[in-house]
Amino acid sequence: MSADRLLTTVLRAYHDPSNPAETDNIFASTNALLTNLNNPLNLSLLTSHFLTARAIWQVPDGLRTCLRVLSIYNTAGLHVRKNEVENATLPSGQMPVRSRIAADEWARAVAKGLDEKSERWQHTLVLAGVLMGMEGEERRSLSWSLRSTLEHAVTSAAGLALQDPARAGPLGRGAVVLALTYAFPLLSDSAKQSLNYNLLLPAITEAMLGDEGFQYGDFIQTITGDVASQRNITWHVNAPSVTRLQTLESRPISQNMGPLSRLAGFSIQHATKSDIVLQVHDDLLAFTTGLLDKWEHCPLSSIDLSVEARVLPPEIRQGPWPMLWQLFKKIMYTVVATLQPIVGRSLLDLNLRNDMVAPKVALKTLRILRNLSFISTRQGASTFQVYTFTYLTSLDIITRYPDACVAFLQETNLPPPQTNSIPSPVHQALTLFYLNTAEHFPLNIPTPACESLIITPATALISPESWLTFPGNANPPSALTLELFESAHSSVLSVLSCPQHGRLTVTLIPFYVDALLASFPSRISPRQFRLAFRTVMQIVSPPYPISSTHPELSETLLEMLQYHAVEGGASTKPLTSSGAAAAAAAAASGELSGTQTQPRVQMEEDQPLSEQATLVLALIDALPYLPVPIVEEWLSRTAETLNTIADPHMREIARRRFWDVLVSGEMDVDRAAVGVTWWGTHGGREMVMHGQPRRPGGSSRSHRRAKGRAGLGGGDKVRHRSGEGGEEGFMMSGALVPRHESKL
């Protein structure tokens, strides 16, 4: 059929009633005409009638129809430019094939067809399609002046369409957003600056969260209806909710959430009205709050990651289930990518960084991230740079306002689960986010708030009665068990490390160390145990004020550790994957943070260690933090404890660590001087390297205490006695052999 006859047929078909069966033919014919027509007037006529065609616009298929309009002008532009290049290289005398119209002339002819009979948002689609076809992917088909004109035409049409949102309607506003999502990377800086972002930003939020985007999370309610209709938690592949998920994922906006979130971020940065930005923030908070509430009420939310393979049939695990979580992750990435410029603007915008607005912005941001925690805690989904910036920056802002910190903790602190019950995965995710966030607040909030809002929920998780321990339970531990346990320890350590909470610290440390010893090695790794104990030892040692008000506390903790290593029945067998090694493997997602840096040496976490060897290494790690008067005593006692390690390989590891503490600079000048004297003249070298007993006559603290208790004085006769375990000291004649004074 000739182009003129096809044009007549298509123009007649435009006026027919809407018929989905004929729509594909109409679009295909329109695309062919745009590529092959040579008369610019016919191109303008075709475009004008196409945008008012009853067959297409009477019952449009949402943004899919808009995307098809964008696509046919993009495709036509590609072919017109290709025809122009091929025709320019034809031999002299050979007739050109297909369209003979130049790219500039074709673009002007199409633009002339955008008249007042059609809507401005339709013009945006056509102009964006032409720009993409002619100039996309580094093509340079148009003259510089025409490209500049076309770019500003796109932004002008978009602005005029958004000025009358009621006339444009949801379809029109969505079409503008869709067109700009594709065309925005092609726009020059001057064209971008001409956009009215105060009008564009609400349209972007509507498209992102509305029916053409994430549907305000209503797809979860459809899933709930399908699952709840069954007696057991089952989800069928052919359920209506699965079809809805597939439809949602295929929508144009949903498929382009990455570019759309970048457009949203640029709009947030360049919107002139701060109120518009704050409204977007409120919309994101409302959306995520509803999303969390809907998911909590969905039976599928009770399925933990650790039991998915057992609970879900293969057809669900291979189809709808990953599709659902992929959609959840897309939601999280999009929301966080939109949050990041809002948080960034709150650091610079005078209207957002003042003391009235800044804590509210940070508080709402943390609430949004908390609402998404059931997604972000799944297999480390939050480990990307934009999330980290948004989260940490919000923490930096809110910690300047103690009242806001307390308010956040009070609002988000969940009640403890019932006795002998395992919280749902959503409850666990919210608790994990709470603990990870609370860890940053102790330095800025009062002691009573720390005790009730941080210590109480954290110690409930690390106590022996915690639901995190399931002896005899047939179900595997929750996927978040280790992370929750680590976060609880980190929260406690963060409170202990704050000097202003000294009263609370003194009462808490004995309980905490006891819980720490009870938790190892079944629930925490050797590395975590050593890090936590070293942190506690630093807290109770100078220059922390606790060391002056409770000078015996540090030595008491050391004796507790030594007792467990020597007489407490610590296992001498290498830890297996069922115990601490499993914890260490899972600890890759997060370590006990404490308040200090790692020692400069490797902590031997890759070596097979026993429980006893780990306790001895923890004792060695504590040496650089001890008060100076007891350093020599505990150098000797640690060396003696080291020699009780039965396995030669593990004992050698402990010796190397002991030597490294003495020479690597971990000790300050005063402690290092004591260490040098002890090593060289008080028998330290022989005790560590050769396992010899303590040299008699050493100036150890236990020896001095023994002299004081025995009443040793002026002409009293003394004699040497060997104590239990080979320990030697000086005694009065006839005196009983003294034992070490225990501070337990």
C-alpha positions in Angstrom: 0.0 0.0 0.0 1.3 3.4 -0.9 2.1 5.9 1.8 -0.8 8.2 0.7 -3.4 5.4 0.8 -2.1 4.2 4.1 -2.3 7.7 5.5 -6.0 8.0 4.5 -6.7 4.6 6.0 -5.0 5.5 9.3 -6.7 8.8 9.6 -10.1 7.1 9.1 -9.2 4.5 11.7 -8.4 7.2 14.3 -12.0 8.2 14.4 -13.3 4.6 15.1 -14.4 3.7 18.7 -11.7 2.3 20.9 -11.0 -1.4 20.0 -8.0 -3.0 21.8 -7.7 -5.6 19.1 -7.0 -2.8 16.5 -4.8 -0.6 18.6 -1.6 -2.5 17.8 -2.3 -2.1 14.1 -3.0 1.6 14.4 0.3 2.1 16.3 2.2 0.1 13.8 0.7 1.9 10.8 1.4 5.3 12.4 5.0 4.3 13.0 5.4 3.3 9.4 3.9 6.6 8.1 6.2 8.7 10.4 9.2 6.9 8.8 8.1 6.9 5.2 6.2 10.2 4.6 8.1 12.7 2.6 5.7 15.7 2.8 6.2 17.7 5.9 2.5 18.8 5.8 1.4 15.2 6.0 3.7 14.6 9.0 2.1 17.5 10.8 -1.4 16.3 9.9 -0.7 12.8 11.0 0.7 14.0 14.4 -2.2 16.3 15.0 -4.8 13.6 14.3 -2.8 11.0 16.2 -2.9 13.0 19.4 -6.7 13.4 19.2 -7.5 9.9 17.9 -10.6 8.5 19.5 -9.4 4.9 18.9 -6.4 5.5 21.1 -7.4 8.1 23.7 -11.0 7.2 24.4 -9.9 4.4 26.7 -6.1 4.6 27.1 -4.2 1.8 28.8 -2.7 4.2 31.4 0.9 5.1 31.0 1.4 2.1 28.7 -0.3 4.1 26.0 1.9 7.1 26.8 5.0 4.9 26.6 3.9 3.6 23.2 3.6 7.2 21.9 7.0 8.0 23.2 8.3 4.9 21.6 7.0 5.3 18.1 8.4 8.9 17.8 11.7 7.6 19.2 11.8 4.8 16.7 10.7 7.0 13.8 13.4 9.5 14.6 16.0 6.7 14.5 14.8 5.5 11.1 14.6 9.0 9.7 18.2 9.7 10.7 19.3 6.4 9.3 17.5 7.0 6.0 19.2 10.4 5.7 22.7 8.9 6.2 22.0 6.1 3.7 20.5 8.4 1.1 23.5 10.7 1.4 25.9 7.9 0.4 23.8 6.6 -2.6 25.6 6.6 -6.0 24.7 9.4 -8.3 21.4 8.8 -10.1 20.0 6.1 -7.8 16.7 6.9 -6.3 16.5 7.2 -2.5 14.4 4.7 -0.7 11.9 5.3 2.1 11.8 8.8 3.5 13.8 11.4 1.8 13.2 14.2 4.3 16.1 15.6 6.4 16.2 15.1 10.2 15.8 18.9 10.9 12.9 19.2 8.6 11.2 16.1 9.9 11.5 17.3 13.5 10.0 20.7 12.6 7.1 19.1 10.8 6.3 16.8 13.7 6.5 19.8 16.1 4.0 21.8 13.9 1.5 19.1 14.5 1.3 19.9 18.2 -1.6 22.3 18.2 -4.2 23.4 20.6 -6.5 20.5 19.8 -4.3 18.2 21.9 -3.0 18.4 25.5 0.3 19.8 26.6 1.2 16.6 28.3 0.8 14.8 24.9 3.1 17.3 23.4 5.7 16.4 26.0 5.5 12.8 25.0 6.0 13.6 21.3 8.8 16.1 21.8 10.6 13.8 24.2 10.3 10.9 21.7 11.8 13.0 18.9 14.6 14.2 21.1 15.4 10.6 22.1 15.3 9.3 18.6 17.5 12.1 17.1 19.9 12.8 19.9 19.9 9.8 22.2 23.0 7.5 22.7 25.4 10.3 21.6 23.7 10.7 18.2 24.0 14.2 16.7 21.2 14.3 14.1 19.9 17.8 14.6 21.5 21.1 14.3 22.7 22.8 17.5 20.0 25.5 17.4 17.2 23.0 16.6 18.3 20.7 19.4 18.3 23.6 21.9 14.9 24.6 20.7 13.6 21.1 21.1 15.0 20.7 24.6 13.4 23.9 25.8 10.1 22.8 24.0 10.1 19.7 26.1 10.5 21.6 29.4 8.0 24.3 28.3 5.4 21.7 27.4 5.9 19.9 30.7 5.7 23.1 32.7 2.5 24.2 31.0 0.9 20.8 31.5 1.7 20.8 35.2 0.4 24.4 35.7 -3.1 23.0 35.4 -3.0 19.6 37.3 -6.8 19.3 37.3 -7.0 19.4 33.5 -4.0 17.1 33.1 -5.4 14.6 35.6 -3.4 11.6 36.9 -2.7 10.3 33.4 -1.4 13.6 32.2 0.8 14.2 35.2 2.2 10.7 35.0 2.8 11.2 31.3 4.9 14.3 31.9 6.9 12.4 34.6 7.4 9.4 32.2 8.6 11.7 29.4 11.0 13.6 31.6 12.3 10.3 33.0 13.5 9.3 29.6 14.5 12.8 28.2 16.1 14.3 31.3 19.6 12.9 30.7 19.5 14.5 27.2 18.6 18.0 28.4 21.2 20.7 28.7 21.8 22.6 32.0 19.9 25.6 30.7 16.9 23.5 29.7 17.0 21.7 33.1 17.0 25.1 34.9 13.9 26.2 33.0 11.8 23.4 34.6 9.4 24.4 37.4 10.5 21.8 40.0 7.9 23.1 42.5 5.3 21.7 40.2 7.2 18.7 39.0 8.1 17.3 42.4 4.5 16.5 43.6 3.8 14.9 40.2 6.9 12.7 40.6 5.9 11.6 44.1 2.4 10.8 42.8 3.7 8.7 40.0 6.2 6.9 42.2 3.9 6.0 45.0 0.5 5.9 43.2 -1.4 3.5 41.0 1.2 3.6 38.2 4.0 3.1 40.7 4.0 1.2 44.0 0.2 1.5 44.4 0.6 2.7 48.0 1.4 -0.8 49.0 -2.1 -2.1 48.3 -0.7 -5.1 46.4 0.1 -6.5 49.9 -3.6 -6.5 50.8 -4.3 -8.6 47.7 -1.7 -11.1 48.8 -3.2 -11.2 52.3 -6.6 -12.0 50.9 -5.2 -14.8 48.8 -3.2 -16.3 51.6 -5.7 -15.8 54.4 -8.3 -17.6 52.4 -6.4 -20.8 52.9 -6.4 -22.8 56.1 -2.6 -22.9 56.2 -0.1 -20.3 55.0 -0.1 -21.2 51.3 0.2 -19.0 48.3 -0.7 -20.3 44.9 1.2 -19.4 41.7 -2.0 -18.7 39.9 -3.5 -16.5 42.6 -4.8 -13.0 41.6 -2.2 -11.4 43.8 0.6 -13.0 41.7 -1.0 -11.6 38.6 -1.2 -8.2 40.1 2.5 -8.4 41.1 3.4 -9.2 37.5 1.3 -6.4 36.2 2.8 -3.9 38.6 6.3 -4.9 37.7 5.6 -4.4 34.0 4.2 -0.9 34.3 6.4 1.8 32.7 7.0 3.8 35.9 7.8 0.7 37.9 10.3 -0.4 35.3 12.1 2.9 35.5 12.3 3.6 39.2 16.1 4.1 39.0 16.0 7.0 36.5 12.8 8.3 38.2 14.5 8.5 41.6 17.4 10.4 40.1 14.9 12.9 38.6 13.3 13.1 42.0 16.6 13.8 43.6 17.5 16.6 41.1 14.0 18.1 41.6 14.4 18.1 45.4 17.8 19.9 45.1 16.4 22.6 42.8 12.9 23.2 44.1 12.7 26.7 45.4 10.0 26.1 48.0 11.1 24.2 51.1 7.5 23.3 51.9 7.3 21.2 48.8 10.3 19.2 49.9 8.9 18.7 53.3 5.6 17.5 51.8 7.5 14.9 49.8 9.1 13.8 53.1 5.7 13.5 54.7 4.4 11.5 51.7 7.3 9.0 52.0 6.7 8.6 55.7 3.0 8.0 55.2 3.7 5.5 52.4 6.3 3.5 54.4 4.1 3.5 57.5 1.3 2.0 55.5 3.6 -0.5 53.8 4.9 -1.7 57.2 1.4 -2.0 58.6 0.1 -3.9 55.6 3.1 -6.3 55.7 2.7 -6.9 59.4 -0.9 -8.1 58.8 0.1 -10.4 55.9 0.5 -14.0 56.9 3.6 -14.3 54.7 5.5 -11.9 57.0 5.7 -14.6 59.7 8.0 -16.7 57.5 11.5 -16.3 58.6 14.4 -16.5 56.1 15.8 -19.5 57.9 12.7 -21.6 57.2 11.6 -20.5 53.8 13.0 -23.6 52.1 10.9 -25.8 54.4 7.7 -23.8 54.5 7.3 -22.6 50.9 6.8 -25.0 48.0 9.4 -24.9 45.2 7.1 -23.2 42.7 6.5 -20.3 45.1 10.2 -20.0 46.0 11.2 -19.9 42.4 8.5 -17.5 41.2 6.3 -15.2 43.3 8.4 -15.2 46.4 11.6 -13.7 44.9 9.4 -11.4 42.7 7.8 -10.0 45.9 11.1 -9.4 47.6 12.6 -7.9 44.5 9.7 -5.5 44.5 10.3 -4.7 48.2 14.0 -4.0 47.5 13.1 -1.8 44.6 10.8 0.1 47.0 13.6 0.5 49.5 16.1 1.7 47.0 13.7 4.2 45.5 12.6 5.6 48.8 16.2 5.9 50.2 17.4 7.4 46.9 14.7 10.1 47.3 15.4 10.6 51.0 19.1 11.2 50.4 18.8 14.6 48.7 16.2 15.7 51.3 18.7 14.9 54.1 21.5 16.5 52.1 19.4 19.7 51.6 18.6 19.8 55.4 22.3 20.4 55.9 22.4 23.5 53.6 18.9 25.0 53.3 18.4 27.7 55.9 14.7 26.8 56.1 15.5 23.2 56.9 18.6 23.3 59.1 17.2 25.5 61.8 16.6 24.1 65.3 12.8 23.9 64.7 12.9 21.9 61.5 16.2 19.9 61.5 15.3 17.5 64.3 11.9 16.8 62.7 13.5 16.0 59.4 16.0 13.7 61.0 13.3 12.1 63.1 11.0 11.4 60.2 13.9 10.1 58.1 14.8 7.6 60.9 11.1 6.6 61.1 11.1 6.0 57.3 14.2 3.8 57.5 12.7 2.0 60.5 9.5 1.3 58.5 11.7 -0.2 55.8 13.8 -2.3 58.2 11.9 -5.5 57.4 13.5 -5.1 53.9 16.9 -3.6 54.8 17.7 -6.3 57.3 17.2 -9.1 54.8 20.6 -10.4 53.8 22.4 -7.1 54.3 20.2 -5.2 51.9 21.0 -1.9 53.6 24.8 -2.1 52.8 24.9 0.5 50.0 26.3 4.0 50.1 23.1 6.1 49.7 21.5 4.3 52.7 24.6 4.7 54.8 24.8 8.4 54.1 21.1 9.0 54.8 21.1 7.0 58.0 24.4 8.3 59.5 23.6 11.9 58.6 20.2 11.7 60.2 21.9 10.3 63.3 24.4 13.2 63.3 21.6 15.7 63.2 19.3 14.2 65.7 22.0 13.6 68.3 22.3 17.4 68.6 18.8 17.4 70.2 18.5 15.1 73.2 14.8 15.5 73.5 14.3 14.3 69.9 16.6 11.3 70.7 14.5 10.4 73.7 11.2 10.9 71.8 12.4 8.6 69.0 13.3 5.8 71.4 10.1 6.2 73.3 8.0 6.0 70.1 9.9 3.0 68.6 10.6 0.9 71.6 8.6 -2.3 71.2 7.3 -4.2 74.2 9.2 -7.4 74.9 7.7 -10.7 73.5 5.7 -13.0 75.7 7.5 -15.6 77.7 8.6 -18.6 75.6 7.5 -17.0 72.4 9.5 -16.1 69.4 8.8 -12.6 67.9 7.8 -12.3 64.3 10.5 -11.5 61.7 9.1 -8.0 61.4 9.3 -7.5 65.2 12.9 -8.8 65.1 13.8 -6.4 62.3 12.3 -3.4 64.1 14.1 -4.4 67.3 17.4 -4.7 65.4 17.0 -1.2 63.9 16.1 0.1 67.3 19.2 -1.3 69.0 21.5 -0.2 66.1 20.1 3.3 66.4 20.0 3.5 70.2 23.7 2.6 70.2 24.5 6.2 69.0 22.4 8.0 71.6 23.9 7.4 75.1 26.4 10.3 75.0 23.5 12.7 74.4 20.6 11.5 76.6 20.2 11.4 80.4 21.1 8.4 82.5 17.4 7.5 83.4 16.6 7.4 79.7 19.6 5.3 78.9 18.6 2.8 81.6 15.0 2.5 80.6 15.3 2.8 76.8 18.6 1.2 76.0 19.9 -1.0 78.9 16.5 -2.6 79.7 15.7 -3.9 76.2 19.3 -4.7 75.4 19.9 -6.8 78.6 16.6 -8.6 78.0 18.2 -10.0 74.8 21.6 -11.0 76.3 20.3 -12.5 79.5 20.2 -16.4 79.7 16.4 -16.3 79.7 16.3 -14.5 76.4 14.3 -15.9 73.5 17.5 -15.8 71.5 18.4 -19.2 73.0 16.3 -22.2 72.0 17.5 -25.3 73.7 15.8 -28.3 72.2 13.8 -26.3 69.7 13.3 -28.1 66.4 13.3 -24.8 64.5 16.6 -23.3 63.4 17.5 -20.0 64.9 16.1 -16.9 63.3 18.1 -15.3 60.6 18.6 -12.2 62.7 19.5 -14.0 66.0 23.2 -13.2 65.8 22.8 -9.7 64.6 20.3 -9.0 67.4 22.7 -10.5 70.0 25.6 -8.4 68.7 23.5 -5.2 68.6 22.3 -5.8 72.2 26.0 -6.1 73.3 26.9 -3.0 71.3 24.1 -1.0 72.9 25.2 -2.0 76.4 28.8 -1.2 75.7 27.9 2.2 74.2 26.2 3.1 77.5 29.1 1.7 79.6 31.6 3.8 77.6 29.9 7.2 78.5 31.6 8.7 81.6 28.4 10.6 82.6 26.6 7.3 83.2 29.1 6.1 85.8 26.5 5.3 88.4 24.7 3.0 86.0 27.9 1.6 84.7 29.1 0.4 88.1 25.9 -1.5 88.8 25.7 -2.9 85.3 29.3 -4.2 84.6 29.2 -7.3 86.9 25.9 -8.4 85.3 27.2 -7.7 81.8 30.5 -9.6 82.2 28.6 -12.5 83.7 26.2 -12.5 80.7 29.2 -12.2 78.4 30.9 -15.3 79.9 27.6 -17.2 79.8 27.2 -16.3 76.1 30.6 -17.5 75.0 31.2 -19.6 73.0 27.6 -20.6 72.0 26.3 -17.2 70.9 29.3 -15.0 70.2 32.6 -15.5 68.4 36.0 -15.4 70.1 36.7 -12.1 68.3 33.5 -10.6 69.7 34.1 -11.8 73.2 37.6 -10.4 73.3 36.5 -7.1 71.9 33.7 -6.8 74.4 35.8 -7.8 77.4 38.6 -5.4 76.3 36.1 -2.6 76.1 34.9 -3.2 79.6 38.4 -3.3 81.0 39.2 0.0 79.4 36.0 1.5 80.9 37.0 0.4 84.5 40.6 1.5 84.1 42.2 5.0 84.2 41.5 7.6 83.0 37.8 6.7 83.4 36.4 8.0 86.7 35.2 4.5 87.7 38.8 3.5 88.3 39.1 6.0 91.2 35.7 5.4 92.7 35.9 1.6 92.4 39.6 0.8 92.2 39.0 -3.0 92.8 36.6 -3.5 90.0 39.2 -4.0 87.2 41.0 -6.7 89.2 37.7 -8.3 90.1 36.9 -8.7 86.5 40.3 -10.2 85.7 39.9 -12.7 88.5 36.5 -13.7 87.1 38.1 -14.3 83.7 41.0 -16.2 85.1 38.8 -18.4 87.2 36.8 -19.4 84.1 39.9 -20.1 82.2 41.6 -22.2 84.8 39.0 -23.6 87.2 35.7 -22.9 85.5 35.7 -25.9 83.2 36.5 -24.0 80.0 36.7 -26.4 77.1 40.2 -27.1 75.7 38.9 -28.5 72.4 38.9 -26.3 69.2 35.6 -24.5 68.7 33.6 -26.0 65.9 31.2 -24.5 63.4 28.3 -25.3 65.8 29.5 -22.8 68.3 31.6 -19.7 68.0 32.8 -20.4 64.5 29.3 -20.1 63.2 28.9 -16.9 65.1 32.1 -15.6 63.6 31.0 -16.5 60.1 27.7 -14.6 60.6 29.4 -11.7 62.3 30.5 -10.4 58.9 27.4 -8.3 58.9 28.4 -6.5 62.1 30.7 -6.6 65.0 30.4 -5.5 68.6 31.3 -1.9 68.2 32.5 -0.8 71.6 34.3 2.6 71.7 37.8 1.9 70.7 39.9 0.8 67.8 41.1 -2.7 67.1 44.6 -3.6 68.2 47.2 -3.3 65.6 47.8 -7.0 65.5 45.5 -9.6 63.9 43.3 -11.1 66.6 43.9 -14.7 65.4 40.2 -15.0 64.4 41.3 -17.3 61.6 43.0 -19.7 63.9 41.3 -22.7 65.5 41.1 -21.7 69.2 39.5 -23.4 72.2 37.3 -21.7 74.7 40.2 -21.7 77.3 42.6 -20.2 74.8 40.2 -17.4 73.9 39.7 -16.6 77.6 43.5 -16.4 78.0 43.8 -14.2 75.0 41.1 -11.9 76.4 43.2 -11.7 79.6 46.2 -10.7 77.5 44.2 -8.1 75.6 43.3 -6.4 78.9 46.9 -5.8 80.0 47.4 -2.4 78.3 44.4 -1.0 80.2 45.2 -2.0 83.8 46.1 0.5 86.5 49.8 0.8 86.8 50.1 -0.6 90.3 48.7 -4.0 89.3 50.3 -4.4 85.9 53.3 -6.4 87.1 51.1 -8.7 89.3 48.8 -9.5 86.3 51.7 -9.9 83.9 52.8 -12.7 86.2 49.3 -14.2 86.7 48.5 -14.0 83.0 51.8 -15.8 82.2 50.9 -18.5 84.6 47.4 -18.8 83.1 48.9 -18.9 79.7 50.9 -22.0 80.6 47.8 -23.9 81.5 46.8 -24.1 77.9 47.2 -27.7 77.0 47.4 -27.5 73.2 51.0 -26.4 72.2 49.8 -24.6 69.0 47.2 -22.6 70.9 49.7 -21.9 73.7 52.1 -20.6 71.1 49.4 -18.2 69.7 48.9 -16.9 73.2 52.6 -16.4 73.6 52.9 -14.4 70.4 50.0 -12.2 71.5 51.6 -11.7 74.9 54.9 -10.6 73.3 53.1 -8.4 70.9 51.3 -6.5 73.7 54.7 -5.8 75.3 56.5 -4.6 72.2 53.9 -3.2 69.7 53.1 0.0 71.5 49.7 -0.9 72.9 50.9 -0.1 76.4 51.6 3.5 77.3 55.0 4.6 78.7 54.4 3.8 82.3 52.9 0.4 81.7 55.6 -0.4 79.1 58.3 0.4 81.7 56.8 -2.0 84.1 56.6 -4.6 81.4 60.2 -4.2 80.4 61.4 -4.6 84.0 59.2 -7.6 84.6 60.3 -9.3 81.4 64.0 -8.7 81.9 64.7 -8.8 85.7 61.6 -10.3 87.3 61.4 -13.6 85.4 58.8 -12.6 82.9 60.7 -14.0 80.0 61.2 -17.4 81.6 57.5 -17.6 82.6 56.2 -16.8 79.1 58.8 -18.5 76.9 59.7 -21.5 79.0 56.7 -22.0 81.3 58.8 -21.6 84.5 57.1 -20.7 87.7 57.1 -17.2 89.2 60.6 -16.2 90.5 60.7 -16.1 94.3 61.1 -12.7 95.9 59.3 -10.9 93.0 57.6 -7.7 94.0 54.2 -8.9 93.0 51.0 -7.4 94.5 50.0 -10.8 95.9 53.4 -11.1 97.7 52.9 -7.6 99.2 49.4 -8.5 100.3 50.7 -11.8 101.8 53.3 -9.9 103.8 50.7 -7.5 105.2 48.3 -10.3 106.2 51.1 -12.4 107.8 52.4 -9.4 109.9 55.9 -9.6 108.5 58.2 -7.1 110.2 61.6 -6.2 111.7 63.4 -9.3 113.0 60.8 -11.9 112.1 62.1 -15.1 110.8 60.9 -15.9 107.3 61.3 -18.9 105.1 60.5 -19.8 101.6 57.4 -22.0 100.9 55.9 -23.3 97.7 52.2 -22.6 97.3 49.6 -24.5 95.3 50.1 -24.7 91.6 53.9 -24.1 92.0 53.4 -20.5 93.1 56.2 -19.4 95.5 56.4 -16.6 98.1 58.0 -15.7 101.4 56.1 -16.7 104.7 56.7 -16.4 108.4 58.0 -19.6 110.1 55.0 -21.8 110.8 52.6 -19.6 108.8 49.9 -21.1 106.7 50.3 -21.0 103.0 48.4 -17.9 101.8 46.0 -18.0 98.9 45.3 -15.2 96.5 42.7 -12.8 97.9 39.6 -13.1 95.7 37.5 -10.1 95.0 34.5 -12.0 93.7 
